[in-house]
Amino acid sequence: MLMPKLDPTEPLSRSVPEVARIHLEAATQQLEEQRNGLETAVHQARKHLKRVRALIRLVEHCDPKHLKPIRRSLSEAARGLSEVRDATALVECATSLGPYLEGRSAGDMARALKEAVERRRDLLALEAPSLARLTDPVIKACRKARHEIAKAAFASHDDAAEALAEGRSRNHRRARSTLEVCHHGGHPEAFHDLRKCAQATVFQAAFLSEAWPFALAAEAAEAKSLTDILGHEHDLEVLNILLHSEPHLFGAIADRDRLAELIMERRAALRHDAMTIAARLYPDGAKREARRFAALWKLAAAKK
């Protein structure tokens, strides 16, 4: 599916609900049809919901009392699907960690770790609630959001450029603030928040690319790299918590303390790489960039 974009020649009151509709209907279709199985459907549906939330964040300041509850309801709905995906994400995390562990003379740990999280995934699949209990609330939330977004009060067509520039700037400022916390030994939640900002950057750059295609494509690529690094770091955090909270799962690993130490070592390296990219992606000078973007959006809007 091609990523739908906001059309500079259309008013936000038309283009924002239309882009949201496409993603919400795609999420609903994935959960209803499940052509490639539940796990794939959940993964794809969650991605569509993330895009809708990023779109709402871009324009939320236009009508916060109306749009913020919609975004939060979609976030809550997506959380109900997380267990289906999270167990598989840990298997993927253990797989990608394997070469690092082997390079640190811990190949036996790598194999035992992967087998342990695979067993856990399979057990959770057997205990999972019925499909309807998982998917029905999300489908209902998608349908409601589709109708509610269309009722929001968006900026006028003449003010759309400044409104979108402000939405981008808000995400930039949030990322800068979060990065500052990360630089001062931030809690793991701060790195998770930084990843959310990077994800919003990826999606918002795609939504707005009609106005500034090459620059926004480069921005999206860098933000995607940051998202991937911080996603792996977050999965390692979850894996480390699991290692201590459910040690019986990892009985085949003789030295769990050594494994925990290697996981922390890898997380530190990933955090360092992430902060380097984030500092480049979210520099000072957001106001100047916002003015440039607004001018380019107006130029694109004039090309009717």
ZIUR-V387471 format. One line per field, one symbol per residue. ss: DSSP state (H for helix, E for strand, L for the rest). phi: phi as a letter, one per 40 degrees, with the letter a starting at -180 (. if undefined). psi: psi as a letter, one per 30 degrees, with the letter a starting at -180 (. if undefined). Layout:
ss->???
phi->???
psi->???
This chain:
ss->LLLLLLLLLLLHHHHHHHHHHHHHHHHHHHHHHLLLLHHHHHHHHHHHHHHHHHHHHHHHHHLHHHHHHHHHHHHHHHHLLHHHHHHHHHHHHHHHHHHHHHHLLLHHHHHHHHHHHHHHHHHHHHHLLLHHHHHHHHHHHHHHHHHHHLLLLLLLHHHHHHHHHHHHHHHHHHHHHHHHHHHLLLLHHHHHHHHHHHHHHHHHHHHLLLLLHHHHHHHHHHHHHHHHHHHHHHHHHHHHHHHHHLHHHHLLLLLHHHHHHHHHHHHHHHHHHHHHHHHHHLLLLHHHHHHHHHHHHHHHHLLL
phi->.cccbccdcbcccbccdcccddcccccccdcccfcbgcccccccccccccccccccdcbcccaccccccccccccccccccccccccccccccccccddccccbfbccccccccccccccdccccccccddccccdcccccccccdccccccccccccbccccccccccccccccccccccccbgccdcccccccccccccdcccccbcccadcccccccccccccccccccccccccccccdccbcccbccccbccccccccccccccccccccccccccbccgccccccccdcccccccccc
psi->kkjklkjffklefeeeeeeeeeeeeeeeeeeeehegleeeeeeeeeeeeeeeeeeeeegefeiefeeeeeeeeeeeeeeffeeeeeeeeeeeeeeffeeeeefghheeeeeeeeeefeeeeeeeeefklleeeeeeeeeeeeeeeeeeeffljlllefgeeeeeeeeeeeeeeeeeeeeeeefhhllefeeeeeeeeeeeeeeeeeegfffieeefeeeeeeeeeeeeefeeeeeeeeeeeeeefifffhffjeieeeeeeeeeeeeeeeeeeeeeeeeeeillgeeeeeeeeeeeeeeeffi.
